């Protein structure tokens, strides 16, 4: 029994020694595996990695498989923060993204920046939406010259947009997009080389007034429409009055022309009547002359003829005539005498 107990103790110690030996053998294997994984770097296409040696910049690894001496050499871990646009059922939403990676993309990247709230020269508050396309051309500067490249670049572009917008009116901002892009790009050129980036494109996607500005615009539009309606109504009333005045003037003109035509017709009738009367007198005179001539041929004297004429004239005198001057014709020549007329029947 003692022998069996001693054998069990021996087996226990042997088993423990083997387990300890396996653990000691696994430690260097695990260290080697981790060292190999850290030392062999596979950089994907379109990216680079920054290698630090003892905490300082050492080199930039291009795409491909590379070997670094870990832990002396370490790949720098990048922490960038930026905003992305998402389209949801409720509309467009913006979400903050924290990117932690060792791969620095050198290909072009496009960001739809958060709409920038700015004031125009008018001044009006507007929301400017910018689409930015850029690429990293110097990874060392992109990592070490600025703490957070994405966030800093986004904020700098928004600041440049505000400065450019403050120098333009709302109408210019809505129509002259090239001028806005040129102003923002000129402001960014000061930091492009310093930060190791290149802005390929800046696109102004839209300029939206704030809600207060929209309300003011609606109120202004309503007032303008009301003013236009009032002006049109006044013009219509003025045109109606002018038309009425012209119609009255035309009626007066027609009445005056009608009266003038009537007077012309009356004058023409009188002229014709006078002509008829004149013609009748002329005919009567001719008849009288013929009769006098016939009387003279028959041996009658002028005294007889004058007496006949005065006799006819006296019959046509008014009844209230008291005195009449009558010429007398005799052998001594013509003379006048006052004759009292009582009544001639």
Protein Blocks (a to p, Z undefined) as FASTA:
>chain_A
ZZmmmmmmmmmmmmmmmmmmmmmmmmmmmmmmmmmmmmpccddehiacdddeehiafbdc
dedddddddfkbccdddddddddddddfkbccddddddddfbdcfbdcdddddddddddf
kbccdddddddddddfblklmmmmpmblmlmmmmmmmmmmmmmmmmpcfklmmmmmmlmm
mmmmmmmmmmmmmnopacfbdcdfbdcddfklmmmmmmmmmmmmmmmmmmmmmmmmmmmm
mmmmmmmmmmmmmmmmmmmmmmmmmmmmmmmmmmmmmmmmmmmmmmmmmmmmmmmmnopa
fklmmmmmmmmmmmmpcfklmbdcdddddfkopcddddddfbdZZ
